[in-house]
Amino acid sequence: MDFARTVYSRLIHVIMILRFTLFLLAGVLFNSCDGPDGSNTNTPTSTTPPKTDTVVKTLFRPVPVNCSNYDREAQTFLDKTRVFEKADSLSTVSFTLPFNSEFQILEFIDKDQLVGSEYVEIKDAEGRTGFIIGEELPQNKGLSYHTHEVFLVNRYPLQSNTVTIRKADEKGHQVTESYTLHCSATYSFTEVYSIPLKGFEQEENKPNFRLFKYETAMNACPGQITTEFLYYDGKQLRPMIHGESEGEYSYYHSVTPYLPYRCGNGKIIHLANADVSNAFDSYEGRLRTVEVPKKMDPLNTIVVISEDVEYALDAEGEIVADKNGQSKKSFDSTSVVYYSWTGTKLIKLKMK
């Protein structure tokens, strides 16, 4: 009996030591954990439960939304942007900023979580702070580090079906160029580089054309993506070439421009939509490039391929697969057109 008690007592002692050791290890691990931003999340908290009215007030207080350092520098888009004293358009207007005024974003603020109206807390070049309406910010911008020209792009108000591109003058606060384009659900405006077309390649101390790509997408049936290439010739924005794609289950239509692109090793390829990030077609298992006939100037030739495809369906409306497991086409029409860039316009080339 005494032996059994001794064993039992020592077993309890060992269990207590193990529990204490595990508790210490857990404490060390918890204290060493960092938050998503790298800071320690183990901050002291009060053991006193919050009052009910405090909880209710917190629910409807402005909630800061994280923004990256990359997005903290911005410019105003409107001719006159109001800066409010509070995150409320009914509050006092502290001051106004003219078009293309630079400012620093302090916080994105969601004024009412139930409604989702967004304000932005800013600080201007003079150190003044306040709040502006979020949708008045430009959504995209194209900035040339060679000429310091800036193009600001926005859909304002957000419910409109167009976007406007506005260019600033050298002084910065005067609109010298405005261009309006159709807009679907989403859009992007980016500058395209490494294009060897005449007038576009960067040369030291020499003004050059700038090429921009505007894309807008509609997530519906059928889904649709439209691509517009615009170039700036030093005086105004001008349209260059257009692309589009549309598809719904068994039907697909596309018009794809292939622009010359200069690789890092100097090689010239003709790349679909001048899109390096989408240069590989994972479905077809091929590069999205085309060859240009040898008699044409590869530096100044743009290829446009139009394609209409309809896939065969079985009695149940399912797409039929061929013996290789690929979708069987019931209709396939493809046309190829070549254009030559003269330095000011595109000329359609006649193929013999």
C-alpha positions as CSV (number, residue, x, y, z in Angstrom):
1,M,0.0,0.0,0.0
2,D,2.8,2.4,1.0
3,F,4.6,1.6,-2.3
4,A,1.5,2.4,-4.3
5,R,1.0,5.7,-2.5
6,T,4.6,6.6,-3.1
7,V,4.3,5.9,-6.9
8,Y,1.0,7.8,-7.0
9,S,2.6,10.8,-5.2
10,R,5.6,10.9,-7.5
11,L,3.4,10.6,-10.6
12,I,1.3,13.6,-9.5
13,H,4.6,15.5,-8.8
14,V,5.9,14.7,-12.3
15,I,2.6,15.8,-13.9
16,M,2.6,19.1,-12.1
17,I,6.2,19.8,-13.2
18,L,5.3,19.0,-16.8
19,R,2.2,21.3,-16.7
20,F,4.3,24.1,-15.3
21,T,7.0,23.7,-18.0
22,L,4.4,23.7,-20.7
23,F,2.9,26.8,-19.3
24,L,6.3,28.6,-19.3
25,L,6.9,27.5,-22.9
26,A,3.5,28.7,-24.0
27,G,4.2,32.1,-22.4
28,V,7.6,32.4,-24.2
29,L,6.0,31.5,-27.6
30,F,3.1,33.9,-27.1
31,N,5.4,36.8,-26.2
32,S,7.6,36.2,-29.2
33,C,4.7,36.4,-31.7
34,D,4.6,39.5,-34.0
35,G,1.7,40.9,-35.8
36,P,1.2,41.1,-39.5
37,D,3.2,44.4,-39.6
38,G,6.1,43.0,-37.7
39,S,5.1,44.7,-34.4
40,N,4.5,42.8,-31.2
41,T,0.8,42.2,-30.7
42,N,1.0,41.3,-27.0
43,T,-0.1,44.7,-25.6
44,P,-1.4,45.0,-22.1
45,T,-5.2,45.1,-21.8
46,S,-7.5,46.2,-19.0
47,T,-9.4,43.5,-17.1
48,T,-12.3,45.8,-16.6
49,P,-15.1,45.1,-19.1
50,P,-16.0,48.1,-21.4
51,K,-19.2,49.9,-20.8
52,T,-22.0,49.2,-23.2
53,D,-22.2,52.8,-24.5
54,T,-18.5,52.8,-25.3
55,V,-18.9,49.7,-27.5
56,V,-21.8,51.3,-29.4
57,K,-19.8,54.5,-30.0
58,T,-16.8,52.5,-31.3
59,L,-19.0,50.7,-33.9
60,F,-19.8,54.0,-35.6
61,R,-16.5,55.9,-35.1
62,P,-14.3,56.4,-38.2
63,V,-12.3,53.3,-38.8
64,P,-8.9,53.7,-40.4
65,V,-8.1,51.5,-43.3
66,N,-4.5,50.5,-43.9
67,C,-2.8,52.0,-47.0
68,S,0.6,51.1,-48.3
69,N,3.5,53.5,-48.4
70,Y,3.4,53.4,-52.2
71,D,0.0,55.0,-52.2
72,R,0.7,57.8,-49.7
73,E,1.7,60.4,-52.3
74,A,-1.1,61.6,-54.5
75,Q,-2.4,64.6,-56.4
76,T,-5.8,66.2,-56.7
77,F,-7.9,65.5,-59.7
78,L,-10.6,68.2,-59.7
79,D,-10.2,71.9,-60.6
80,K,-11.0,72.6,-57.0
81,T,-10.9,69.9,-54.3
82,R,-12.5,70.8,-51.0
83,V,-10.6,69.8,-47.8
84,F,-13.0,69.4,-44.9
85,E,-12.4,70.0,-41.2
86,K,-13.9,66.5,-40.4
87,A,-14.6,63.3,-42.3
88,D,-18.0,64.7,-43.2
89,S,-19.0,66.6,-46.3
90,L,-21.3,68.7,-44.1
91,S,-18.5,70.0,-41.9
92,T,-16.6,73.2,-42.5
93,V,-14.4,73.5,-45.6
94,S,-11.0,74.3,-44.2
95,F,-9.3,75.1,-47.6
96,T,-9.3,74.1,-51.2
97,L,-6.6,72.7,-53.5
98,P,-6.3,73.3,-57.2
99,F,-5.9,70.6,-59.8
100,N,-2.7,68.4,-59.5
101,S,-1.8,69.7,-56.0
102,E,0.5,67.2,-54.3
103,F,-0.4,65.9,-50.8
104,Q,0.3,63.1,-48.5
105,I,-2.3,60.5,-47.5
106,L,-2.4,60.0,-43.8
107,E,-5.3,57.6,-43.6
108,F,-8.2,56.1,-45.6
109,I,-11.3,56.5,-43.4
110,D,-14.5,54.6,-43.6
111,K,-16.9,57.0,-42.0
112,D,-19.9,54.7,-41.7
113,Q,-19.3,50.9,-41.9
114,L,-23.0,50.4,-42.8
115,V,-22.9,52.8,-45.7
116,G,-19.2,52.6,-46.7
117,S,-18.7,56.2,-47.7
118,E,-14.9,56.8,-47.8
119,Y,-12.9,59.9,-46.8
120,V,-9.2,60.4,-46.9
121,E,-7.2,62.3,-44.3
122,I,-4.4,64.3,-46.0
123,K,-1.6,66.7,-45.3
124,D,-0.8,69.2,-48.1
125,A,2.6,70.7,-49.0
126,E,2.1,73.6,-46.5
127,G,1.5,71.1,-43.7
128,R,-2.3,71.7,-43.5
129,T,-4.4,68.7,-42.7
130,G,-8.0,67.8,-43.4
131,F,-10.3,65.3,-45.1
132,I,-11.3,65.0,-48.7
133,I,-13.9,62.7,-50.4
134,G,-12.3,59.5,-51.5
135,E,-13.9,59.2,-54.9
136,E,-12.4,62.6,-55.9
137,L,-8.9,61.1,-55.9
138,P,-7.4,60.0,-59.2
139,Q,-7.4,56.2,-59.5
140,N,-4.5,56.0,-61.8
141,K,-1.7,58.2,-63.0
142,G,1.0,58.1,-65.6
143,L,4.1,60.0,-64.6
144,S,7.1,60.5,-66.9
145,Y,10.4,60.7,-64.9
146,H,12.1,62.1,-68.0
147,T,9.8,65.1,-68.7
148,H,7.9,65.2,-65.3
149,E,4.6,65.2,-67.2
150,V,1.7,63.7,-65.3
151,F,-1.6,62.2,-66.5
152,L,-4.3,61.7,-63.9
153,V,-7.2,59.4,-64.4
154,N,-10.5,59.1,-62.6
155,R,-14.1,58.1,-63.0
156,Y,-16.0,60.8,-61.2
157,P,-18.6,60.4,-60.0
158,L,-18.2,56.7,-59.4
159,Q,-21.6,55.9,-60.9
160,S,-20.6,57.4,-64.3
161,N,-19.8,55.2,-67.3
162,T,-16.8,57.2,-68.5
163,V,-13.3,57.9,-67.2
164,T,-11.4,61.2,-67.8
165,I,-7.7,61.5,-68.4
166,R,-6.3,64.9,-67.5
167,K,-2.8,66.2,-68.1
168,A,-1.1,68.9,-66.1
169,D,1.0,71.7,-67.5
170,E,4.6,72.4,-66.4
171,K,3.4,74.6,-63.5
172,G,1.1,71.7,-62.4
173,H,-2.2,73.4,-61.7
174,Q,-3.6,73.9,-65.2
175,V,-5.4,71.2,-67.3
176,T,-3.8,71.2,-70.8
177,E,-5.3,67.9,-72.0
178,S,-8.5,66.1,-71.3
179,Y,-9.6,62.8,-72.9
180,T,-12.7,60.8,-72.1
181,L,-13.2,57.1,-72.6
182,H,-16.0,54.6,-72.0
183,C,-15.7,52.7,-68.7
184,S,-17.3,49.4,-67.6
185,A,-17.1,47.8,-64.1
186,T,-13.3,48.1,-63.7
187,Y,-10.5,49.9,-65.6
188,S,-6.8,50.5,-65.5
189,F,-4.5,53.0,-67.1
190,T,-0.8,52.2,-67.4
191,E,2.2,53.5,-69.4
192,V,3.8,51.0,-71.8
193,Y,7.6,50.9,-72.0
194,S,10.3,49.2,-74.2
195,I,8.3,49.9,-77.4
196,P,10.7,50.5,-80.3
197,L,8.2,52.2,-82.5
198,K,9.5,55.4,-84.2
199,G,9.4,58.3,-81.7
200,F,8.8,56.1,-78.6
201,E,12.2,54.9,-77.5
202,Q,13.8,56.9,-74.7
203,E,16.8,59.0,-75.8
204,E,18.9,61.2,-73.6
205,N,17.8,64.8,-73.6
206,K,15.4,64.2,-76.4
207,P,11.6,64.4,-76.2
208,N,9.8,61.2,-77.1
209,F,6.3,60.0,-77.5
210,R,4.6,58.2,-74.6
211,L,2.4,55.1,-75.0
212,F,-0.5,54.3,-72.7
213,K,-2.8,51.3,-72.4
214,Y,-6.3,51.8,-71.1
215,E,-8.3,48.6,-70.3
216,T,-11.8,48.3,-69.1
217,A,-13.6,45.0,-68.2
218,M,-17.2,44.1,-67.7
219,N,-17.9,41.1,-65.6
220,A,-21.2,39.9,-67.1
221,C,-22.5,37.4,-69.6
222,P,-20.9,37.8,-72.0
223,G,-17.8,39.0,-70.3
224,Q,-16.0,41.7,-72.2
225,I,-12.5,43.4,-72.1
226,T,-11.7,46.4,-74.2
227,T,-8.1,47.7,-74.7
228,E,-7.3,51.1,-76.1
229,F,-3.7,52.2,-76.9
230,L,-3.3,56.0,-76.7
231,Y,-0.1,57.9,-77.4
232,Y,0.9,61.4,-76.4
233,D,2.9,63.2,-79.1
234,G,4.0,66.1,-76.9
235,K,0.8,68.1,-77.6
236,Q,-2.2,65.9,-77.0
237,L,-3.4,62.3,-76.5
238,R,-4.3,60.5,-79.7
239,P,-5.8,57.0,-80.3
240,M,-3.4,54.5,-81.9
241,I,-5.1,51.0,-82.0
242,H,-7.9,49.1,-80.4
243,G,-8.4,45.6,-79.1
244,E,-11.2,43.7,-77.5
245,S,-12.3,40.2,-76.3
246,E,-15.7,38.8,-75.6
247,G,-16.9,35.4,-74.7
248,E,-19.8,33.4,-73.3
249,Y,-19.4,29.6,-72.7
250,S,-19.2,28.2,-76.3
251,Y,-18.5,31.5,-78.1
252,Y,-15.4,33.6,-78.2
253,H,-14.5,36.8,-80.2
254,S,-11.3,38.7,-80.0
255,V,-9.3,41.4,-81.7
256,T,-5.7,41.4,-80.4
257,P,-3.0,43.9,-81.4
258,Y,0.6,42.6,-81.2
259,L,3.0,45.4,-80.6
260,P,6.8,45.3,-81.1
261,Y,8.5,44.9,-77.7
262,R,12.3,45.2,-77.1
263,C,13.6,42.6,-74.7
264,G,16.4,43.2,-72.3
265,N,18.9,41.5,-74.6
266,G,17.8,43.7,-77.5
267,K,15.7,41.1,-79.3
268,I,12.4,42.3,-80.8
269,I,9.2,40.3,-80.3
270,H,5.6,41.1,-81.2
271,L,3.7,40.6,-78.0
272,A,-0.1,40.4,-77.5
273,N,-1.4,43.7,-76.1
274,A,2.3,44.6,-75.2
275,D,1.5,42.6,-72.0
276,V,4.7,41.0,-70.6
277,S,2.8,39.7,-67.5
278,N,0.4,37.7,-69.7
279,A,2.9,36.6,-72.4
280,F,2.2,32.9,-71.9
281,D,-1.1,31.2,-72.9
282,S,-1.5,28.5,-70.3
283,Y,-4.5,27.0,-72.1
284,E,-2.9,26.7,-75.5
285,G,0.5,26.1,-74.0
286,R,2.3,28.7,-76.2
287,L,3.7,32.2,-76.0
288,R,1.3,35.0,-77.0
289,T,3.6,36.3,-79.7
290,V,3.6,36.3,-83.6
291,E,6.2,36.4,-86.3
292,V,6.4,39.3,-88.7
293,P,7.2,38.7,-92.4
294,K,10.9,39.3,-93.1
295,K,10.1,42.0,-95.7
296,M,8.5,44.1,-93.1
297,D,10.2,46.4,-90.6
298,P,9.9,44.6,-87.3
299,L,10.5,47.8,-85.3
300,N,7.5,49.6,-86.8
301,T,5.0,46.9,-87.6
302,I,1.9,46.2,-85.5
303,V,-0.1,43.0,-86.2
304,V,-3.8,42.7,-85.4
305,I,-5.3,39.2,-85.2
306,S,-9.1,38.9,-85.2
307,E,-10.7,35.5,-84.2
308,D,-14.2,34.2,-83.9
309,V,-14.6,30.7,-82.4
310,E,-17.7,28.7,-81.6
311,Y,-17.4,25.3,-79.9
312,A,-19.5,22.2,-80.7
313,L,-22.1,21.2,-78.2
314,D,-23.7,17.8,-77.6
315,A,-27.4,17.2,-77.1
316,E,-27.1,18.2,-73.4
317,G,-25.5,21.5,-74.2
318,E,-22.0,20.5,-73.1
319,I,-18.9,21.3,-75.1
320,V,-17.7,18.4,-77.1
321,A,-14.0,17.2,-76.7
322,D,-12.0,15.8,-79.6
323,K,-9.8,12.7,-79.4
324,N,-7.0,14.8,-77.8
325,G,-9.2,16.1,-75.1
326,Q,-9.4,19.6,-76.6
327,S,-12.6,21.5,-77.1
328,K,-13.9,20.8,-80.6
329,K,-14.6,23.8,-82.7
330,S,-17.7,24.0,-84.9
331,F,-16.6,27.4,-86.3
332,D,-13.2,29.1,-86.5
333,S,-12.5,32.3,-88.4
334,T,-9.2,34.1,-88.1
335,S,-7.9,37.1,-90.0
336,V,-4.5,38.8,-89.8
337,V,-3.8,42.5,-90.6
338,Y,-0.5,44.2,-90.7
339,Y,0.0,47.9,-90.0
340,S,3.1,50.1,-90.4
341,W,3.8,53.0,-88.0
342,T,5.1,56.1,-89.8
343,G,5.8,58.1,-86.7
344,T,2.5,59.9,-86.8
345,K,-0.1,57.3,-87.9
346,L,-0.7,53.7,-88.8
347,I,-1.0,52.6,-92.4
348,K,-2.6,49.3,-93.3
349,L,-0.3,47.2,-95.4
350,K,-1.5,45.3,-98.4
351,M,-0.5,41.6,-98.5
352,K,0.1,40.1,-102.0
